[in-house]
Amino acid sequence: MLCQVVFVKCPYCSHAETKVVDSREPDDFASVRRRRECLECGKRFTTYERAELVKLLVIKKDGRREQFDKNKLITGMLKACEKRPVSAEAVSHAADEIERELRRMDTTEIPSWKIGEMVIERLKKTDKVAYIRFASVYRSFEDVESFEKEVSKLLRNK
């Protein structure tokens, strides 16, 4: 095992040099748990490291920019899935997939319509009624004909 010297202050004696004795990735792979040993007093302690993600900005229809909020995405999807046989876990998983896809893009500024289309594609595969509900709000259906047209497209593509 490679032991590297890093500069994390010891919580016991405030010495700046410690070494990593053990590293583990938790189940979520979002952070790394490290056991460290102080090179001065010899006491051990645990640190957690996680990458700081670049902030994503959503460009709204009116040109405003706001920070991407995965909870807002989940809330919108849950509303569409209300009283449908879609688990909160499935919605959360879909939101995670969308966020990962957004982070793989070459830009940190994403138009809101692109996120909406990603949600629509996932809901279309998950639950047709939830898809229609979300699409009706997202695409601002004005009348019954708009609903009929969307349902007809859905039925043709079965």
Secondary structure, 3 states (H helix, E strand, C coil): CCCCEECCCCCCCCCCCEEEEEEECCCCCCCEEEEEEECCCCCEEEEEECCCCCCCEEECCCCCEEECCHHHHHHHHHHHCCCCCCCHHHHHHHHHHHHHHHHCCCCCEEEHHHHHHHHHHHHHHHCHHHHHHHHHHHCCCCCHHHHHHHHHHHHHCC
